[in-house]
Amino acid sequence: MSDSFESDRITMAVIACALADDSDGAVELLKPLDARDVSRIAVRLAAMAADALISAAEEGGGNRDEALAHWQQCILQHEADHDGG
C-alpha cells in the first residue's frame, strides 16, 4: 500500500472501530495488509495518540513531560491490574 491517502483512510477507519469498541472490525480492516503496512499504521496511530495526550496535558496547564508521566502511570496501572487479575 504505497498510497498515503489509502493508509490514512484505513488509519481513520481503525480509530472509528476503536471508538465503537469494534476490535473485530479493526482486525478485518488490517487483515488484508502486509506486515509493513500494518506497522506503518501502528506507528501513525501511536503518533496520533501521543499528540492527543500532549494536547490534553496542555489544556490542563501541563506539558509534554507531564503527559509522559501520566502515560507511564497508566501503563503501570494497567500492568498492576493485569498481574492482579
C-alpha positions as CSV (number, residue, x, y, z in Angstrom):
1,M,0.0,0.0,0.0
2,S,2.0,2.9,-1.3
3,D,-0.8,5.3,-1.4
4,S,-0.7,7.6,1.7
5,F,-4.3,8.6,1.3
6,E,-5.4,4.9,1.5
7,S,-3.1,4.4,4.5
8,D,-4.7,7.4,6.2
9,R,-8.2,6.2,5.3
10,I,-7.5,2.8,6.9
11,T,-6.0,4.5,10.0
12,M,-9.0,6.7,10.5
13,A,-11.3,3.6,10.0
14,V,-9.3,1.7,12.6
15,I,-9.8,4.7,15.0
16,A,-13.6,4.7,14.3
17,C,-13.6,1.0,15.1
18,A,-11.8,1.6,18.4
19,L,-14.3,4.4,19.3
20,A,-17.1,2.0,18.5
21,D,-15.5,-0.7,20.6
22,D,-15.3,-2.9,17.5
23,S,-12.0,-4.7,17.6
24,D,-13.2,-7.3,15.2
25,G,-13.9,-4.6,12.6
26,A,-10.4,-3.2,13.1
27,V,-8.9,-6.7,12.6
28,E,-10.9,-7.1,9.4
29,L,-9.5,-3.7,8.1
30,L,-5.9,-4.8,8.8
31,K,-6.2,-8.4,7.8
32,P,-5.5,-7.9,4.0
33,L,-2.5,-5.7,4.7
34,D,1.1,-7.0,4.8
35,A,3.1,-6.6,8.0
36,R,5.0,-3.5,6.8
37,D,1.7,-1.6,6.1
38,V,0.2,-2.7,9.5
39,S,3.4,-1.5,11.2
40,R,3.1,1.9,9.4
41,I,-0.5,2.2,10.6
42,A,0.5,1.3,14.1
43,V,3.2,4.0,14.1
44,R,0.7,6.5,12.8
45,L,-1.8,5.6,15.5
46,A,0.9,5.9,18.2
47,A,1.8,9.3,16.9
48,M,-1.8,10.4,16.9
49,A,-2.3,9.1,20.4
50,A,0.9,10.9,21.6
51,D,-0.3,14.2,20.1
52,A,-3.7,13.8,21.8
53,L,-2.1,13.1,25.1
54,I,0.1,16.2,24.8
55,S,-2.8,18.3,23.8
56,A,-4.8,17.1,26.8
57,A,-1.9,17.8,29.1
58,E,-1.5,21.3,27.7
59,E,-5.2,22.0,28.0
60,G,-4.9,21.2,31.7
61,G,-1.9,23.6,32.1
62,G,0.7,20.8,31.7
63,N,3.3,20.0,29.2
64,R,4.9,17.1,27.3
65,D,6.8,15.8,30.4
66,E,3.5,15.7,32.4
67,A,1.8,13.9,29.5
68,L,4.6,11.3,29.5
69,A,4.5,10.9,33.3
70,H,0.7,10.4,33.1
71,W,1.1,7.8,30.3
72,Q,3.7,6.0,32.3
73,Q,1.4,5.9,35.3
74,C,-1.4,4.5,33.1
75,I,1.0,1.7,31.9
76,L,2.0,0.8,35.4
77,Q,-1.7,0.7,36.5
78,H,-2.5,-1.4,33.5
79,E,0.3,-3.8,34.3
80,A,-0.7,-4.0,38.0
81,D,-4.4,-4.6,37.0
82,H,-3.3,-7.4,34.6
83,D,-0.9,-9.0,37.1
84,G,-3.6,-8.9,39.8
85,G,-6.4,-10.2,37.5
